[in-house]
């Protein structure tokens, strides 16, 4: 774009878009140590103390490029590529010996520490995390607009799962005092957007002209009468033929597999993509596909070309009414949400991470229940106190975890990490790797080759959760929408934040108030197998600058909401882009993955205990859900205790 266009979008405006801590820029580059580990501006605080121990350290308030931020992954990439640590590097021995060292401070790592303490109240535990904040993907964003603090999830959106929470996971939730059903009834404010509906933005690059069409029948949940669909489609730039395809797909009841049982139909649907089902079975035109292509991005990170028709049936996608399929799962079905055990905190599941930390390190935050935690201000300087039985050490990228001797005889394992360019080693009588599976073979080279290959199998889903603070939401109100699907744009959807009032946090209620707009992007490359699409998406995210994100965000706001009077140059006050090149756990996709015999899937082979080292995290369950992270943490703790 030209400089004139950039000025019109507001690219020159002084908004909250960069990472600052006490007035010092962090996470935006800087001196590079050995071309692997970026240097930070912590030297302004003095070299003797870590950043997290300094007054004012508070990562949730940072904006700009977050998620896998600069400084959180470079050393790990160096280990993967055989470039770090440099040959001959000698880590400093801290002489610290812990009962348990946990690698990874996400929900699985925090839950593992919690479970361990429950079994061993006197245990000393160290949690090492590569990010500048704890929580893993369950990160908290705090943005400000017109002096008001607004909360958003930087990753994991909500408490939800495709299957009932296990006794272990539900027990942990109960222990923390989290009752999703009760919280939803008490805290959701469903009436705030009652007068607003959903819309679809047709962009000129995909659909010839830019046009926002409101009153999408059934909203994001689908449905709607034939009359409603005719009224909606008549306003779109779609051809008459494509409109007829969509009308037929959305409203007609046709059995496309006559004479087959429900079980046989499900099997057929599990072996073809939803795109192939629409084209070859329902017989829609190819020009119809772009309207539906990104419908599956939110759950799967890929479009309908790489998601089975059976999974799309379970998501209530159109085209299945006449099949009369029996409710319930099928063995070749993916992990599609089905249970109504759900609640969204304003900061997503970051609240669960914060509750676990507060329970293990009481001095870190005030309060005592599942509501006051939302507004509790955390003191990060309390996280790594020498006299605390549980310690959390941030910005510490683990580069090795190996037994001090043979795995069968060693009395402890050595865990080496890099922090502020310094290599250090701590020792753990037991170690739980609650980090990403694909990194473990490089950190634990002594693992059996078969196990290392299994750990490398899954490719995590790359994704972006963007939070944009705006001065008010009058444009949304004028246009009559609270959610807009944008199937051809950089972010595939944008929506006003879910109104939740809890623990003293009040969500915006009036259109004149500032609010957060949530946007989602899952970069992929349609046509490839799912894992290859994720690899392409990962490369996309790692090579995209914040400037590119910001320009795309402003352009999208202006085009989608311009007719409602929105001015991207004046109305945007802060932007946080939560970039996750290695996002959610890979869930097996039977369009591309084999049906392994029981006990032989990559996640089952990869998670086996090895001496004093056990493996947790949601990757170990091949399911990107909080309850799975908890279950895998419990399994890892049990394996070490029973060894």
C-alpha positions in Angstrom: 0.0 0.0 0.0 1.1 3.6 -0.5 2.0 5.9 2.4 -1.2 7.8 1.7 -3.2 4.7 2.1 -1.3 3.8 5.3 -2.1 7.2 6.8 -5.8 6.8 5.9 -5.7 3.4 7.8 -4.0 5.0 10.8 -0.6 3.2 10.5 1.0 6.4 11.7 -1.2 6.7 14.8 0.3 6.5 18.2 -1.7 3.6 19.6 -0.8 0.8 22.1 0.8 -1.6 19.6 4.3 -2.3 20.7 5.6 -4.3 23.7 6.7 -2.1 26.5 7.6 -2.8 30.1 8.3 0.1 32.4 8.8 2.2 29.3 11.4 -0.1 27.8 10.7 -1.9 24.6 10.8 -5.7 24.8 10.0 -8.5 22.4 10.5 -6.3 19.4 14.0 -7.4 18.5 17.3 -6.2 19.9 20.9 -7.4 20.3 21.3 -11.0 19.3 23.6 -13.2 21.4 25.3 -15.8 19.2 22.6 -15.2 16.5 20.3 -17.4 18.5 19.1 -15.8 21.7 17.8 -12.2 21.4 19.1 -9.9 24.0 16.5 -8.0 26.0 16.7 -4.5 27.6 16.7 -6.1 31.1 20.1 -4.5 31.7 18.3 -1.3 32.6 17.1 -3.1 35.7 20.6 -4.4 36.6 22.2 -7.6 35.6 21.9 -9.2 39.1 18.1 -9.9 39.0 15.8 -11.4 36.5 13.1 -9.3 34.8 10.3 -11.1 36.5 11.7 -10.1 39.9 11.6 -6.4 39.1 8.9 -3.9 40.1 6.3 -3.3 37.5 6.9 -6.5 35.6 3.4 -7.5 34.3 3.3 -9.3 30.9 -0.5 -9.4 30.5 -0.5 -5.6 29.9 1.9 -6.0 26.9 0.4 -5.4 23.5 1.8 -5.8 19.9 3.0 -9.2 18.9 2.4 -11.7 21.7 1.8 -15.4 21.9 5.1 -17.0 20.7 6.8 -13.6 21.2 10.4 -12.8 20.1 12.8 -14.3 22.6 10.6 -17.3 23.4 11.6 -19.7 20.7 15.0 -18.8 19.0 17.1 -20.9 21.3 14.8 -23.9 20.8 15.1 -23.5 17.0 18.9 -23.4 17.5 18.8 -26.7 19.4 16.7 -28.2 16.6 19.1 -27.1 14.0 22.2 -28.2 15.9 23.4 -24.6 16.3 22.8 -24.1 20.0 24.4 -24.4 22.5 27.7 -23.7 20.8 30.2 -26.5 20.9 32.2 -26.3 24.2 29.6 -24.2 26.0 29.6 -25.0 29.7 26.3 -24.3 31.6 26.6 -22.9 35.1 25.5 -25.4 37.7 23.0 -23.7 40.0 23.4 -26.5 42.5 19.6 -26.5 42.8 18.0 -30.0 43.4 14.2 -30.3 43.2 11.9 -33.2 43.8 10.3 -32.3 40.5 11.3 -30.1 37.6 8.5 -29.3 35.1 9.4 -28.1 31.7 6.6 -26.0 30.5 4.3 -23.7 32.5 1.1 -24.2 30.6 -2.0 -25.7 32.1 -0.6 -29.3 31.8 2.7 -28.3 33.5 0.9 -26.3 36.2 -1.5 -29.2 36.8 1.3 -31.7 37.0 3.0 -29.6 39.7 -0.4 -29.3 41.5 -1.0 -33.0 41.4 2.5 -33.7 42.6 2.1 -31.4 45.6 -1.1 -33.1 46.4 0.7 -36.4 46.7 3.9 -34.9 48.2 3.0 -31.8 50.3 6.6 -31.2 51.3 8.0 -31.5 47.7 10.1 -28.8 46.2 9.1 -28.0 42.6 10.6 -25.8 39.8 8.6 -24.9 36.7 10.6 -23.6 33.8 8.8 -21.8 30.9 10.2 -20.2 27.7 7.7 -17.4 27.6 7.7 -14.2 29.7 4.4 -15.2 31.3 3.0 -18.5 32.6 0.0 -20.3 31.1 1.3 -21.7 27.8 -1.5 -21.1 25.3 -3.8 -20.0 28.1 -2.5 -16.4 28.1 -4.2 -13.3 29.4 -4.4 -10.0 27.5 -5.2 -6.7 29.1 -5.9 -3.8 26.8 -6.9 -0.2 27.5 -9.4 2.0 25.7 -10.5 5.4 26.9 -9.0 4.6 30.3 -10.9 1.3 30.6 -9.2 -2.0 31.1 -10.5 -4.7 28.8 -9.7 -8.4 29.1 -9.2 -11.0 26.4 -7.9 -14.5 25.9 -4.6 -14.7 24.2 -5.1 -18.4 23.5 -7.4 -21.0 24.9 -10.9 -19.6 24.6 -13.1 -21.6 27.0 -13.7 -24.6 29.2 -15.1 -27.1 26.7 -14.5 -30.6 25.5 -15.8 -33.1 23.0 -16.2 -35.7 25.7 -17.1 -35.7 29.4 -14.5 -34.4 31.7 -12.7 -37.3 33.4 -12.9 -37.8 37.1 -9.4 -36.4 37.4 -10.0 -33.2 35.3 -13.4 -32.5 36.8 -12.0 -33.1 40.3 -9.3 -30.5 39.7 -12.0 -28.0 38.4 -14.1 -28.7 41.5 -11.1 -28.3 43.8 -10.4 -24.9 42.2 -14.1 -24.0 42.7 -14.9 -23.7 39.0 -18.5 -24.7 38.2 -19.0 -23.9 34.5 -22.7 -24.3 34.4 -23.3 -22.1 37.5 -20.8 -19.5 36.3 -22.5 -19.3 32.9 -25.9 -18.7 34.4 -24.6 -16.1 36.8 -22.1 -14.2 34.6 -23.2 -14.3 30.9 -25.1 -11.3 29.7 -26.9 -12.8 26.7 -29.2 -9.8 26.3 -26.5 -7.2 25.4 -26.4 -8.1 21.7 -30.0 -9.3 21.5 -30.9 -6.7 18.8 -27.8 -7.6 16.7 -27.3 -10.5 14.4 -24.6 -12.0 12.3 -23.3 -11.1 8.8 -21.0 -12.1 6.1 -18.5 -9.9 4.4 -17.9 -10.7 0.7 -14.5 -9.2 -0.3 -13.7 -8.1 -3.8 -10.7 -10.3 -4.1 -12.8 -13.4 -3.6 -16.4 -12.4 -4.5 -15.7 -9.6 -7.1 -17.1 -6.7 -4.9 -16.8 -5.7 -1.3 -20.2 -6.1 0.4 -21.4 -6.7 3.9 -24.7 -8.6 4.1 -26.4 -8.8 7.4 -29.1 -11.0 8.9 -27.4 -14.3 8.2 -30.1 -16.9 8.8 -29.6 -18.9 12.0 -26.4 -16.8 12.7 -23.2 -18.8 13.2 -25.2 -21.8 14.3 -26.9 -22.3 10.9 -30.5 -23.1 10.2 -33.1 -20.6 8.9 -36.1 -20.9 6.6 -36.1 -20.9 2.9 -37.7 -17.4 2.9 -34.9 -16.1 5.2 -32.2 -17.6 3.0 -33.8 -16.1 -0.2 -33.8 -12.7 1.4 -30.2 -13.0 2.5 -28.8 -14.5 -0.7 -30.6 -11.9 -2.8 -28.4 -9.2 -1.3 -25.1 -11.0 -1.9 -22.9 -10.6 -5.0 -23.1 -14.3 -5.6 -24.4 -15.5 -9.0 -28.0 -16.8 -9.3 -26.7 -20.3 -9.7 -24.5 -20.2 -6.6 -27.4 -18.7 -4.6 -29.6 -21.6 -5.7 -26.9 -24.1 -4.6 -26.7 -22.5 -1.2 -30.5 -22.4 -0.9 -30.8 -26.1 -1.8 -28.0 -27.1 0.6 -29.3 -25.1 3.5 -33.0 -25.9 3.3 -33.7 -29.1 1.3 -34.0 -32.6 2.9 -32.4 -35.1 0.6 -31.0 -38.6 1.4 -27.8 -38.7 -0.7 -27.1 -42.3 0.4 -30.4 -44.1 -0.1 -30.5 -47.7 1.0 -27.6 -47.5 3.4 -27.7 -47.8 7.2 -26.7 -44.9 9.5 -23.5 -46.7 10.3 -22.7 -47.2 6.6 -23.5 -43.5 5.9 -21.2 -42.4 8.7 -18.4 -44.5 7.4 -18.8 -43.0 3.9 -18.8 -39.5 5.3 -15.6 -40.2 7.3 -13.7 -41.0 4.2 -14.3 -37.9 2.2 -13.8 -34.2 2.9 -16.7 -31.9 3.3 -15.6 -30.1 0.2 -15.7 -33.4 -1.8 -19.1 -34.2 -0.3 -20.5 -30.9 -1.4 -19.0 -31.1 -4.9 -19.4 -34.8 -5.7 -22.4 -35.9 -3.6 -24.5 -32.8 -3.2 -23.4 -31.6 -6.6 -22.9 -27.9 -5.8 -20.9 -25.7 -8.2 -17.2 -25.1 -7.5 -18.0 -21.4 -7.2 -20.1 -22.2 -4.1 -17.2 -23.5 -2.1 -15.6 -20.2 -1.1 -18.8 -19.3 0.9 -18.1 -22.4 3.2 -14.3 -22.9 2.9 -13.3 -21.4 6.2 -16.2 -22.7 8.3 -14.0 -25.3 9.9 -11.0 -23.0 10.6 -11.9 -22.3 14.2 -11.9 -25.9 15.4 -9.5 -27.6 13.0 -7.2 -24.9 11.7 -7.9 -25.9 8.1 -10.7 -25.5 5.6 -13.4 -27.9 4.5 -11.0 -29.5 1.9 -9.2 -31.2 4.9 -12.0 -31.9 7.3 -14.2 -35.0 6.9 -17.8 -34.6 6.0 -18.7 -36.7 9.1 -17.0 -34.1 11.4 -18.9 -31.3 9.6 -22.2 -33.2 10.2 -21.3 -33.2 13.9 -20.8 -29.5 13.7 -24.4 -29.1 12.2 -23.1 -28.0 8.8 -25.7 -28.0 6.0 -26.4 -30.9 3.7 -27.1 -33.7 6.0 -30.7 -33.3 7.1 -32.0 -36.0 4.8 -29.4 -38.6 5.8 -31.2 -39.3 9.1 -28.0 -40.2 10.9 -28.2 -41.5 14.4 -26.9 -39.1 17.0 -23.5 -40.0 18.6 -19.9 -40.4 17.7 -18.3 -42.9 15.3 -14.8 -44.5 15.5 -13.5 -42.5 12.6 -14.8 -39.2 13.9 -12.5 -36.4 15.1 -12.8 -34.6 18.4 -15.9 -32.5 17.7 -17.3 -30.7 20.8 -20.5 -32.4 22.1 -20.7 -31.8 25.9 -22.4 -28.8 27.5 -19.7 -28.4 30.1 -18.6 -24.9 29.0 -17.8 -21.5 30.3 -15.7 -18.6 28.9 -13.8 -16.4 31.3 -13.1 -12.9 30.0 -9.4 -13.9 29.6 -10.2 -17.5 28.5 -8.6 -20.3 30.3 -5.8 -18.0 31.5 -8.0 -17.9 34.6 -7.4 -21.6 35.3 -3.7 -21.1 35.0 -3.9 -18.1 37.4 -5.9 -20.1 39.9 -3.4 -23.0 39.8 -0.5 -20.5 40.4 -2.3 -18.7 43.2 -3.1 -22.0 44.9 0.5 -23.2 44.7 2.1 -19.8 45.4 -0.4 -17.9 47.6 1.7 -14.8 47.9 1.4 -14.3 44.1 -2.1 -12.9 44.2 -4.9 -12.0 46.6 -8.3 -13.7 46.7 -9.7 -17.2 47.2 -12.4 -18.1 44.7 -13.2 -18.7 41.0 -14.6 -15.2 40.6 -12.2 -12.8 42.4 -9.3 -14.3 40.4 -10.4 -12.4 37.3 -9.4 -9.0 38.7 -6.6 -10.2 41.0 -3.4 -8.4 40.3 -0.5 -10.9 40.2 2.9 -10.1 41.7 5.4 -11.8 39.4 8.3 -11.2 41.8 6.7 -13.8 44.1 6.9 -16.6 41.5 10.6 -17.6 42.0 11.3 -17.1 45.6 14.0 -19.3 47.1 11.9 -20.2 50.1 8.8 -21.1 48.2 8.1 -24.8 47.8 6.9 -24.2 44.2 8.8 -21.9 42.0 8.1 -20.6 38.4 11.0 -19.3 36.4 10.0 -17.5 33.3 11.9 -16.6 30.1 13.9 -19.8 30.6 14.2 -21.9 27.4 15.1 -25.5 28.2 17.7 -26.8 25.8 18.5 -30.2 27.4 17.0 -32.7 29.8 19.1 -35.9 30.4 19.7 -38.4 33.1 22.8 -38.0 35.3 23.9 -41.5 34.4 22.1 -44.4 32.9 18.3 -44.0 32.9 17.8 -47.1 35.0 20.3 -46.1 37.7 20.5 -42.3 37.7 19.3 -40.6 40.9 18.3 -37.4 39.1 18.2 -35.8 35.7 19.9 -32.6 34.7 17.8 -29.8 33.0 19.7 -27.1 31.2 18.1 -23.8 30.2 19.1 -20.5 28.7 18.0 -17.2 30.2 19.2 -13.8 29.3 21.9 -15.5 27.2 23.2 -17.5 30.2 23.2 -21.3 30.2 22.3 -22.8 33.6 21.6 -26.4 34.9 19.2 -27.5 37.6 18.6 -31.0 38.8 15.4 -32.9 39.4 14.8 -36.2 41.1 11.9 -36.5 38.6 11.2 -34.5 35.4 8.0 -33.9 33.6 8.2 -32.6 30.0 5.0 -30.6 29.7 6.3 -28.8 26.6 5.5 -29.4 22.9 6.0 -33.0 21.8 8.0 -32.2 18.7 10.7 -30.4 20.7 11.2 -33.3 23.2 13.4 -35.5 20.9 15.9 -32.6 20.6 15.9 -31.9 24.4 16.1 -35.6 25.4 18.3 -37.3 22.7 18.7 -40.4 24.9 15.1 -41.4 24.2 14.6 -44.5 22.0 14.4 -43.8 18.3 10.9 -45.1 17.9 9.7 -42.8 20.7 11.4 -39.8 19.2 9.8 -40.5 15.8 6.4 -40.8 17.5 6.9 -37.5 19.3 7.7 -35.7 16.0 4.5 -37.0 14.2 2.0 -34.4 15.2 2.2 -30.9 13.7 0.6 -28.3 16.0 -2.1 -26.1 14.5 -0.9 -22.6 13.7 -3.3 -19.9 14.7 -3.7 -16.2 15.6 -6.1 -14.7 18.2 -6.1 -11.0 17.7 -7.7 -8.5 20.1 -8.5 -5.0 18.9 -9.6 -2.3 21.4 -11.9 0.3 19.8 -13.3 3.5 21.1 -16.9 2.4 20.7 -19.0 -0.1 18.9 -21.5 2.3 17.3 -20.6 1.0 13.8 -21.6 -2.5 14.7 -24.9 -1.3 16.2 -25.7 0.8 13.1 -25.0 -2.2 10.8 -27.0 -4.5 13.1 -24.2 -7.1 13.6 -22.1 -8.4 16.5 -20.3 -11.1 14.5 -19.1 -11.0 10.9 -17.7 -14.0 8.9 -15.1 -12.9 6.4 -14.4 -16.1 4.4 -11.9 -14.4 2.0 -10.1 -12.0 4.2 -6.9 -12.1 6.3 -8.8 -12.9 9.5 -11.7 -15.1 8.7 -14.0 -13.7 11.4 -14.4 -10.7 13.7 -16.8 -10.4 16.6 -17.6 -8.2 19.5 -16.3 -9.7 22.7 -18.6 -12.0 24.6 -20.2 -10.0 27.5 -19.3 -11.6 30.8 -19.5 -9.9 34.2 -17.5 -11.6 36.9 -15.5 -10.8 40.0 -15.8 -7.1 39.6 -15.1 -7.1 35.9 -17.9 -5.4 33.9 -18.2 -6.0 30.2 -19.3 -3.1 28.0 -23.1 -2.8 27.6 -23.7 0.4 25.6 -22.5 1.0 22.0 -20.8 4.2 23.1 -18.5 2.4 25.4 -15.0 1.0 24.4 -14.9 -2.7 23.6 -12.7 -5.4 22.3 -13.2 -7.0 18.9 -11.9 -10.6 18.6 -10.4 -11.7 15.3 -9.2 -15.2 14.3 -6.7 -16.3 11.6 -5.6 -19.8 10.9 -3.1 -19.7 8.0 -3.1 -22.9 5.9 -2.6 -24.0 2.3 -5.7 -25.7 0.9 -5.2 -28.9 -1.1 -2.4 -30.4 1.0 -2.7 -33.0 3.7 -3.5 -31.4 7.1 -0.1 -31.7 8.6 1.5 -30.1 5.6 -1.0 -27.3 5.7 0.0 -26.7 9.3 3.7 -26.6 8.3 2.9 -24.0 5.7 0.9 -22.0 8.1 3.7 -22.1 10.7 6.1 -20.7 8.2 3.6 -18.0 7.3 3.3 -16.8 10.9 7.0 -16.9 11.7 7.7 -14.7 8.6 5.0 -12.2 9.1 5.8 -8.9 10.7 3.6 -7.0 13.1 3.3 -4.2 10.6 1.7 -6.6 8.1 -0.7 -7.8 10.8 -1.7 -4.2 11.7 -2.2 -3.1 8.1 -4.4 -6.1 7.4 -6.4 -5.5 10.6 -7.0 -1.9 9.8 -7.9 -2.6 6.2 -10.4 -5.2 7.3 -12.0 -3.0 9.9 -12.4 -0.2 7.3 -13.9 -2.3 4.6 -16.2 -4.4 6.8 -17.5 -1.6 9.0 -16.9 1.5 6.9 -20.6 1.8 6.0 -21.4 2.0 9.7 -19.1 5.0 10.1 -16.0 3.2 11.5 -12.7 5.0 10.9 -9.8 2.7 11.4 -7.4 5.6 11.8 -9.3 7.2 14.7 -11.4 4.4 16.3 -8.7 1.7 17.0 -6.9 2.3 20.3 -4.8 -0.9 20.9 -3.9 -4.1 19.1 -2.6 -7.4 20.4 -1.8 -10.1 18.0 -1.4 -13.5 19.7 0.7 -15.4 17.2 1.0 -19.2 17.8 3.0 -20.8 15.0 2.9 -24.0 17.2 -0.7 -23.7 18.3 -3.1 -26.3 19.5 -2.4 -30.1 19.6 -2.7 -32.0 16.4 -5.8 -34.3 16.5 -5.7 -37.3 14.2 -7.5 -36.8 10.9 -8.6 -40.1 9.3 -8.6 -38.5 5.9 -4.9 -38.6 6.1 -3.8 -40.6 9.2 -4.1 -44.3 9.6 -6.2 -46.1 12.2 -3.4 -47.4 14.5 -3.9 -50.5 16.6 -4.8 -49.8 20.2 -1.8 -48.5 22.1 0.3 -47.8 19.0 -0.8 -44.3 18.0 2.0 -41.7 17.9 0.8 -40.0 21.1 0.6 -43.2 23.0 4.1 -44.4 21.9 5.6 -40.9 22.4 4.3 -40.3 25.9 5.9 -43.4 27.5 7.9 -42.7 30.7 11.7 -43.0 30.2 13.5 -43.4 33.5 13.0 -40.4 35.6 11.5 -38.4 32.8 7.7 -38.5 32.0 5.7 -36.6 29.4 2.6 -34.5 29.8 0.8 -31.8 27.7 -2.2 -32.0 25.4 0.0 -33.3 22.5 0.3 -36.5 24.6 -3.4 -37.0 24.3 -3.7 -35.8 20.7 -6.5 -33.5 21.7 -6.4 -29.7 22.1 -8.5 -29.4 25.2 -7.9 -28.2 28.7 -9.2 -31.4 30.3 -6.8 -33.5 28.2 -3.9 -31.3 29.4 -5.0 -32.1 32.9 -5.4 -35.8 32.3 -2.0 -36.1 30.7 -0.5 -34.3 33.7 -2.1 -36.8 36.1 -0.9 -39.7 34.0 2.7 -38.4 34.0 2.6 -37.9 37.8 1.2 -41.4 38.3 3.8 -43.0 36.1 6.7 -41.4 38.0 5.2 -42.4 41.4 4.6 -46.0 40.4 8.1 -46.4 38.9 
